[in-house]
Amino acid sequence: MVTRRDLLRTGSATVAAGGLGLVRPPRAGAAPAPRLLPSFGRPTRLDVADVSALDGHDQLLLTTLQGVVNRREPRLYFRYDTGDADLRWLAGTGAGITPHDHALDLVNRYRREVHGAVLIDPDVPDSVNVATTLAGLTDAVAATAEQADRHGLRTVTDLRGRFDPDDVPATYRWQLRHLFPRCAHTLVAGLPPVRTVPVTGVRWREIARETERVRDSSNRRTRTLDLSPELSDGGNGGAVYLRFQDSFGDDGWGASVGSVALYADGVQTVGFTPGTEAERPYLFDGLNSSIGGDANRFGDGDGGYFVYRFTVPGGTERLVAEVDLWNQFLVTATTTAPTRREPFPHFRDYAVASRAMVLWLPPAGETGDLLDDALSRLAPTTPYTGWFPNDVAGEWSGVDRASRHGVEVVATDFYMNGTVHAGVPARVSSRVRTRPKARLRNRVYVTFTVGEGDNVQYCQHRMRDIWDDPARGTVPVNWTVSPLLADLGPALLAHYQRTATDNDLLVCGPSGAGYTYPASWPEEHLAAYTELTGRYLRRTGMDLVYAYNPRNAAGDGWTPFDERVVSSYARHTPLRGIIQSWETGDLQTRAGGIPVIGNFFPQGKGPEFRDALLKHIEHRDPSRPLFIAAAINAWTWAPNDIAALAALLDDPFEVVRGDVFFELLNRTHNRN
């Protein structure tokens, strides 16, 4: 819980640190900059409570309450994270703080500001999103019938029995037909209706583990996994849960499965390929996994995993799974349901306050067509906030579909207290950093860029954690951030600007004012996006961008920026250089007058990364400078890892900031 001691300490830090993100509002008479994303006013007094121990249903009720209340004036702030990220940013709001030990008491405190409750259908997960949309339109909260009764809330709309749980598209078609015309169209929000929560006390038995770092599918084969021990542990006549995850959580090449077959006493009872309808009855928890281009399901990194549930025929004496399995796998089994599903509460305050439509449509098949329908109703450069499902097509197809409709993506699905942070007054600097002087020599110039900056929730959480690492500032590093923080969290951006060392350079995250694939934009709308990007880059003092473009036809790489795209950036933005997601590092062009270089993204850290760099330059011409834009994984690296790598890069390497990197690259071009 948030204690008074926590909050008093946080409030004291505000004074001691000179505001820790809080700065004076713009001077009187200054014209406010036009906003892409809404603010709901400056918070002056906040009721604060810890909701991290509450289940998703109570968090959903409170977050939708927060949206209704904060639309009029930001007054509610919740601590969702058991860490201290929410409290660290709270110090920078400058608001008076009133702590509350029992968060649900705030429902009664603000009862008069809501008209009642929209009742979700527990049997239809997507009713959570419909209820959120209706909450914004009717000044209500989203709740179960039991919650509404407990808190004395009248029923505004009852969604129970209204939708078919097996027909997700029909639920959203109803919403598009009946609710979208009533919504504000400044943004739409893509939010998962539910999340999975681990069940405590589950005992897992390890079945198989890859002990080598295998990232090239070279260990792919069908493996026999004996699940018979689970029969004596309650599985016979019940269920067995089979979990696949990453045996090395630090580099993103976790378990990958191409097919699954289950045999009970030699008789096949189950058989499927991931991503098909045949898989659906057995996929117990796939929210933290993805579908690959090889008709495979994979779970990468510390947070990546997936679980299958198999019902065991009564009387079974031997149970075996045959699994096509590869890369860095860890396979475990249990007979206890390891997770439960509950509403996903995050970012709903901002969606409710904005009166936005909330949806969750996998960008493939029938739901992909429906997503196209929704996106086609939006004006060019309208933000799609939230995120996309990992299943099926996921990020690549979702962002590409949005781009084809002239819509940019703003990753905010885990952005918390957005209705408060958007209104905190802060002096966001528009000054471009002074570029250090550098001499051009025949060396290998390396610039490190930490990705993920388009993710607003990353800027709120993970980036703050690694930014506070004492090793930051010892090595030149480019930190991607979203220029849209100027709207969504100006105090967050101002904090990073103010506390940056001479070795830290903030650069724009993919691919400008919102994550997008510029080459997919319709010809008639591309300029609108680059003009929007130019406005936010000038507002935030950034002149470099880390950018993405569509995947190539084979799906194993990217297409390079062409003259049309780079010329539009050149006409409408102050960009001096573009680092394009490329991974192999062998792209370097000057289309449209701006230097474009592909990033180099080898796996591993320290000596392994250094060896990949050495291999990359083994055929270099020592009489000419060489330039490498090295990508750093934001989720697995910290500043001390970057500093350790830089210490290994002796002659001929030289690590420089991104602005110096492109200055020297331009000098090389002019000299040649």
N, C-alpha and C positions, 0 to 999 in steps of 0.2 A: 504493500500500500504506500501511497505518498504520505509521508509523515510531515508534521509541521517543521521538524528539524530539517528535512530535505528541502522544503520550500523556502525556509528562512535562509538556509545556506545558499540556495540558488539565487535568491533575491539579493543577498549580500554580494555574491559574485558579480551581479550586474553593476553595482557601484564600484567594486574594486577593480574590475576590468574595463572601466570606462564605458560600460554598456554592453560589452560582449556581443556586438551585432546591432544594438540599438543606436541609431544616430538621429540627429534632428530632422524634422520633416523639411520638405523643400521650402525655400524662402518664399515669403509672401509675394504674390503677384506672378510667380513662375507658372507657366502654362503646364498642366499635367501632360505627361507623355501618353499617347493613345495606347490602350491596352488590348491585347489579344484575349487574355483570360481575366475573369472578373475578380474584383476585391469587394469585401463586404464591410469595409470601414476599419478604422484603427481600434485595436483592443485597448481599453483603458482599465478594465477590471475583469479578472478571470476567476471563475469557479473551477478549481482544478481537482481531479480525482484520478486515482490509479484504477484502471480497468483490466490490467494484464491478467489477473486471476479469474476474471469472469469468463463464462463460456460465450460462444459466438452469438447466441440468441440475445443475451443481455447486451453485448457489445453492439449488435445491430440496432437494438432499441435506442441505446444511448447515442450512437453515431448519427442516426437519422434525427433524433432530438437535437443534437448539436447543429445539424444543418438548418433546421427550422429556426432555432433560436439565434444562431450566429448570422443568418441572413439579415436580420434586423440590426444586430450589433454583436460583434464577437464577444461572447461571455463564457463559453464553455471550452475547456482544454483538458484533454485526457492523456494519461500516460498509458500507452499501449504496450510499450516495450519493457521487458524486465530489466534491460540495461538502462543506461542513463541518457540515451540520445534525446528523448522527449524533454527531459529536465534541462539538459544543456541548452537547447534552443529556447526553452521557456524563459531563461534568464535574459534573453535578448529582446523579449517583447516589450519591456518597459511598463507592463501593465501591473496594477495592484493585484495581488494573489490572495485568494481565500481557499485554503485547502479543505477538502472534504474526505473523511475517512470512509464513507459509504457512498459509492458513486450512484447507486440506484436511488438514493434520497433525492438526487437532482431531478428525477422525473416528477416528483410531487412539487418541487420548488418551481419548475417551469411549466406545470400542467396547463396554466391559463393561456400559454402561447401556442399550444397545439390543439387541433380540433378533434383529436382522437387517434385511433390506430387503424392502419391497414393490415388486415390479418393475412399472414402468409399461409400457404398450404404445405405442411410438413412432408407431404408425399410428392410435392413438385418443387424440386430445388430452385428452378428458374423463377418461381413465384417471388423469391427474394428480390430479384431485379425489378419485376413488375411493381412490387410493393414499394421499392425505393423510388421508382419513377412517380408513382402515385403520391408518395409522401411529400415529394417536392411540389406536386401540383395542388395538394389539398392541405398543406401545412399540418401533416400528420406524422406519426412515427410508424415504422414497420415492426410488427410484433406477432407473436403467436397469440392464439385465443386465451391461453392460460396467462400470459403476461398482461394482456389487456385487462383481464378480470382482476389480476393481482393488484394492478396499479390504478384500477378504477377508470380506465380509458374507454370511451364509447367507441363503437365500431363505425368507422367511416366507410370502409369497403371490406367485404369478406371474400378473399380469393379462394377459399377452400372449395374444392370440387369444380372449379371453373375450367381448369386446364387438364389435358391428358398428360400424365407424367412421361409417357412414351413418345410424345410428339412435341419435341422442343421447338421446331420451326413454327408450329401452330401458335404456341405461346407468344412468340415474338412477332408473328404476323398480326395477331390481335393487338399487340402493343403499338406496332407501327400504324395500324389503321385507326385505333381509337385514342391513343395517347400522344403520339408524335406531333400531330397538329396543335396540341395544347402546350407542348414543351417549348422552352426557350431553345433556340438553335445556335447558341454561341459555342456549344460543344456537345459531344456525346461521350458517354463513359462506357468502356468495355471492362466489366468487372466479373470475376467468377462468382456465381451465386453461393457456392459453398467452398470450404477448405477442409483439409484433413488435419486432425489433431492426434498426436501420439497418445496411446493408452499406456499408462504407467504399469510397471510390473510384468511386462511381457518378456518371456524367456525365449531367446532364439538359439537354434542349433546351427552351427556353421557346417555347411555341406561341401562347398567348393570355394577356392580362392586362387586368383592369379597373383603370384608373388613377384612377377617381373613387370616392368613398365612397357606394356605392349600397346601401341597406338595405331598399328597398321593392319589390323585384322589377321596378322600372320598366325595367330593361335586359334583361328576359327575352326570349330568342328562340333559335331553333335556329341554332347556329353550325357552320360547316364547318371542321374541324380536319384539316389535311393532315399525315399521318403518313408520307408517302412518303420523306422523308429518312432515316427509321429503316430503310428497306429496304436501303440501301447500307451500313448499320452493323451488319449481321448479323441484321436482322429478317426478311428474306425466307426463308420456310421455317422461321422460328423464332418468337420472341415479341416483342411490343411492349408496354411498360408505360406506361399513361396515368395521370398523377397530377393530382388536383384539390386545391387548398388555398386559403388565405385570402391575398389580396394585401395586406390590411391586418390584421396579426395582433393589433391592440390593442383591437378593439371587438366582435368576435364576430358578424360577418355575412359569413362566408366563402362559398366556392363552393357553389352549389346546383345539382343536376342532376336533371332530370325524366325524361329518356329518353336512351338511347344506341343508335345504329345504326352499324355498321361496313360499309364497302363496299370490296371488293377488285376492282380493275379494273371498277368499276361494278356489281358483283354484291353484293347484301347477304348478308353472312355471319353477322352478329350483330344482334340487336335485343332490347332489354329495358327494363323500367321498374324503378327501384330498389325494393328491399324485396320483390321477388317471387322465386319459384323460378327464373325465367328469368335473374335477375341472378347467382345463386349461382355458376355455373361460371366467371364472369369476374371476380368480386370477389376480387382477390388479397390486399388488405389494407384491411379496413374497420373495424378495431378502434378507430380514432381518429375515427370519423364517426358520424352519427346519421341516422335516418330521420324525415323531417318529415311533417306532416299533409297535405301536398300531393303525396303519393306521390313524394317527392324524397329524395335523399341529400345531406347537407351536412356540411362540415367547417369549424368556426369556430376563429378564434384561431391563435396560434402553433403549438399542438400538434395542430390539427385538419387531417386530410387523408384521402383515400382513393385507392386505386390499383386500376385494372382491368388485367387481363392478357389480351391477345388473341393467339391463335395465327394466324400469317400463312400462307395457302396458298402452297405452293411455286410459283415462277414469277410471283408478283404483281409488277406494275410500278408500280401506283398504289394507295395505301391512304389512305382518307378516313374520318373519323368525323364523324357528324352528331349533335350534342349539344344538347339543350334545357338552356340554361345561364343562370344569372343571379346577381345580387349580386356581391360582391367576389371575383372568381375569379382564380386563377393556375393555368394549365394547362401541364404539362411532360411530356416523354416521354423514354424511354430503352429500350435493348434489354437492359439488365442487371437481373436480379432485384434490386430495391432493398432488400428486407428479408428476414429469415428469422424463423421461428417457433421459440420455445423455451419451456420451462415458465415460468409466472408464479410467482415464489417468495414474494411478500410476504404478510405477516400469517399465514402458515401455522404459524409457531411458536405463536401464540396459539390457533389452531384445534386444533392437535395437543395442546397442553397442556390444553386445555379438553375434549378428547375430543368435539369437535363434528362434526356432519355438514357436509361441504363440497359445494356444488353450484354450478351455473351454468346458469340456465334463463331464456332470454329470455321476458319476461312477455306473450307473445301466442301464439295458436294452441295447438298440442299441448303445447309446453313451458310455456306460460302455465297451462294446466290442471294440469300436473304441479306447477308452483310452488304453485298453490292447494292441491293435495293436501298438499304438504310443510308449508305454512303452517298448514293446518287442524289439524295434529297438535301444534301448539305451544300452550302455555298463554298467556293474555292477558299482554301486556307483555314477552314473551320477545323479546330483541333479534335482529333479522336484521342481522348484521354484514357487512362487505365492501361490495358494490355490485351494480349490475345492468348487463347488456350495454347499450351505446349503440344497437345495432341494433334495429330493429323498434320496440317500444313504449318501451323504455328506462326512464328515471327516473320519468316521470309515472305510467305504468301499474304499474311495479314498486312504487313507494311506495304507490300507491292500493290495489293488491292486498294488500299487507302490512297497510295500515290496516284494510281490511275484515275482516281476520282478527284484529284487535286486536294487531298486531305492529308495533313501532316499528323504524325503520332507523337503524343506526349506521354511517356511512360510514368504513370502516377499511381498504379494499383496499390502500392504500399505507402503512399504519401499520407501522413497523418496530421490532423489538425490544420489542414490546408485553409479552412475558412478563417483561421487566426493568422497564420503566417503570411497570407496574401495581403493582409492589411497593415502589417507592421511597417512603420515608416523607416526607411533606411537610405543612406546616401550611397547609391550604387555608382561607382566611378565610371565615367565614360572615357577616361584617359588611357591611351595605349601605353603599355609599359615601355620605358626607355630601353633600347636594345644595347646590350654590352658590346664594346668594341672587340673585334676579332680579326685575326690575320689569316688570310687564305694560304694554306700550305697543302702539300701533296699527302694528305692524311685521310684516314677513314673517319668521317664525321658521323657520329651516332647521336640521335635524339630519342629519348624515351617518352612514350605517350601512354598515360594511364587511361584506359577506355571507360565506357559506361556512363559518361557524363550527361547523356541525354536522359538518363533515368533520374527523374526528380527525387524519387525515394532513395536512390543511391546517394545523391548529394546530401540528403537529409540524414542518412544513417551510416552506411559503410564508409563513404568518403570522409565524414567527420571523424570516424574512428582512426583511419589511417593518416588523416591530416594531422591528428594530434600526436602521432608517433614522433618521439624526439629525434629520430634519424632523418625526418623530413628536412630538406634544406641543405643537406650535405652534398647532394648531387643534383645537377640540372635535370628537371623533370617537367614535362607538359601535363597538366591536369585538365581533362575534358570536363566541362560543366555545361549546363543548359542555359543559354541566354534568356530563356523564358522564366528563369528564376527571378528576373526583374519584376515579373507579375506574380508568380506563385509563391515566392519566398525571398523578397528583396533583402531581408536581414541575413539570410543564409549566404547569399551571394556576396553581400558587403563584408561579411565576416571573412570569407575566403580571400577576397581582394585585400582586405586590410592586414591580414596575418600572413600573407605570402612573403617568403624570403626572396632574396635576389636570385635564388636558383629555382623558384617556382613560377611557372607561367600558366595562367588560365587560358585555355583554348576552347573553341566551340565544339561541343559534342555533336554526334551525327544528327543531321547533316546540315544544321543551321538552326533556324527557329522551329524546332520540331524534327523528329527523326523521320526521314523519308528517303526514297530512291528517285533522285531528280530526273533521271532519264525516262522514268515511267510516267512522269506528269504530262498531261495533254499540252500540246504546243501552246494553246491559247491561255494556259494558266501558269506556266512555269515562271514567267516574270513576276507574277503575284507572290510566289513563294520566295524568290530571290530578293524581291523588294522588301518583303516582310523580314527576311533574314538580315538584310542590310540595315534595316531600322534597329533591330535588336542588337546587332553587333556594334553599331555606333553607340548605342545606349549603354553597352556594357564594356566597351573598350577592348574588344577582341578582334584580331585580324587574321587568325589562322583557324582552320576547321579540320576536324577528323570526320570524313564523310563516307557514306555507303552509296552503292548503286545497285541495280537489280542483279540477281544471280544469273549466271550464264545458262545456256540451254542445257548443258549437262548437269547443272545443279551442284557442281563441285568447286565453284569459284565465282568471280564477279566480272561484270562487264566494265571496261574502262570508261571514264568520262569522255564524252565527245565534245566537239566544238560548240554545239548548241548549248549544252549545259554550262560549260566553263565560261563561255561568252556571256551568258546570263548572269552568272556570279560576278564576272568582271564588270558588267555594266551597273549592277545594282548593289554591290557590297564593297566593303573596304578590304576584302581578302587579299593577302599577300602570298598565300600558299595553301595547298590542300594536301592532306594526307589521306589517301583513299584506302579503305579496307581491301587488302589484297593477299596478305599472309605469306606469300612467297618472296615479296620484296623486289620483284623484277620489273616493276612498272615505273616509268619516269617519262612524263610528257609535258608539253607546254601548250596544250590546246587552249585557245581563247585568251592567251596572254598570261595565264596564271600557272606557275609551276605546280605540277601534280606528281606526287611520289607515292607508290604503294607501300604499305607497311610490311614489315618482316616480323613474323610471329611464330618463332620456333617454340617447342614445348620444353618444359623443365625450367629449372632455375640455376643460378650460379655457374659452375663449370660446364654443365650441359648446354646452357644458353650461350656461354662464351665459345664453346666448341662449334656450335651451329653458326655463330658469327664468323669464326675463322674459316669454316668450310665455305661460307657464302662469299668470302673475299679471296679465296685461294687463287683465282685467275685474274686478279685485279692488275691494272697497269700502275706501277708505283710512281710513275711520272705525272699522274693526274689525281686530283682529289676524288674520293668516292663517298657517297652519301647513303646512309641507312636509317630509315625511320622505324625504330624498334617498338613493337607493341607490348604493353605490360597488362597482364590480366588483373583487373581491379579487385576481383573476388579472392584471389589466392596470394597476391603479392602485397608486401608492405614496404614502406620506405627503407627499412633496414635490408630487405632483400635486394632492392635496387642498388643501394650503396655497396652491398657485397659484390654484386655483379660488376659495377663500375670499377671497383678495386682490382678486378681481374683483367680489365681491359687496358693493357699497357700498349706500347707502340705496336702498330701504327694507329691505334684508335684514339679518338678525342670525343668526349661526351659534351654536348652543347645544348642549350635551350633551343626550343623550336624556332624562335624568331631569328636567332643567330644562324641556325641551320639553313633556313631559307635565304637569308642574306648572303651566306657563302655560296649556296647553290646558284643564286642569281649571278653572283660575281663570276662563278665558273662558266656559266652560260655566256655571259658577256665576253669573257676572255677568249672563249673558244670561237 
